[in-house]
Amino acid sequence: MSQLHTKNCMFANKVLLAESSNFGGRLPPVVDVISDYTGKTVSFYPVQMGHPLFCYDQWDGEQMIYVPAQDLKNCTHLVVYHS
């Protein structure tokens, strides 16, 4: 699994944004996000077919959207993108 600290993300409108360079330039199958504020870890998984954020052309491999394994009040999803 790939880990990501919140200090390596941007945060806007309840969305975490992170560059794929945090994962060696790839889009991992699971991301464990570690809060640098609370110390808690939450796993994020790629959105699946049928989810409102799912894109059938998979964003042409340029990004991946992940949702948390549990409902979070301050974050709806994570976007990992190539830059």
C-alpha positions in Angstrom: 0.0 0.0 0.0 1.0 3.6 -0.6 1.1 6.1 2.2 0.6 9.8 1.8 1.0 12.5 4.6 -1.5 15.4 4.4 1.5 17.8 4.4 2.2 16.5 0.9 -1.3 17.5 -0.3 -3.3 20.5 -1.2 -6.8 20.8 0.4 -9.7 22.7 -1.1 -13.5 22.3 -0.8 -13.2 19.0 1.2 -11.0 17.5 -1.5 -7.4 16.4 -1.1 -5.1 16.8 -4.1 -1.8 15.1 -4.5 0.8 14.7 -7.3 1.6 11.2 -8.5 5.3 12.0 -7.8 4.4 11.1 -4.2 4.0 7.5 -5.4 6.9 7.3 -7.9 4.8 8.7 -10.7 2.1 6.1 -10.5 -1.5 5.9 -9.5 -1.6 3.3 -6.7 -4.5 0.9 -6.1 -4.9 2.1 -2.5 -3.7 5.2 -0.7 -3.4 5.3 3.1 -3.6 9.0 4.0 -1.9 10.0 7.3 -3.2 13.2 9.0 -0.3 15.3 10.2 -2.8 17.0 12.5 -4.5 14.0 14.2 -2.1 11.2 13.4 -4.9 9.1 12.2 -4.7 7.0 9.0 -7.6 6.5 6.5 -7.5 4.3 3.5 -8.7 5.7 0.2 -9.9 3.4 -2.7 -10.5 4.2 -6.4 -14.1 5.2 -7.2 -16.0 2.3 -8.8 -18.4 2.2 -11.7 -21.7 3.7 -10.7 -20.2 6.2 -8.3 -21.0 9.8 -9.3 -17.3 10.7 -9.6 -16.5 7.6 -11.8 -15.3 8.5 -15.3 -15.7 5.8 -18.0 -12.7 6.9 -19.9 -10.6 6.8 -16.7 -9.4 10.4 -17.3 -7.1 9.0 -20.0 -4.8 7.8 -17.3 -4.0 11.4 -16.1 -5.6 11.2 -12.7 -7.4 8.9 -10.3 -10.1 9.8 -7.8 -10.2 7.9 -4.5 -12.9 7.8 -1.8 -12.3 7.2 1.9 -13.2 3.8 3.3 -15.2 5.5 5.9 -17.3 8.7 5.9 -15.3 11.8 6.8 -16.8 15.1 7.7 -14.0 17.2 6.3 -13.0 15.3 3.2 -15.1 13.8 0.4 -12.3 12.4 -1.9 -8.7 12.4 -2.9 -7.5 13.2 -6.4 -4.0 11.9 -7.4 -2.8 13.5 -10.7 0.2 13.5 -13.0 2.0 16.8 -13.2 
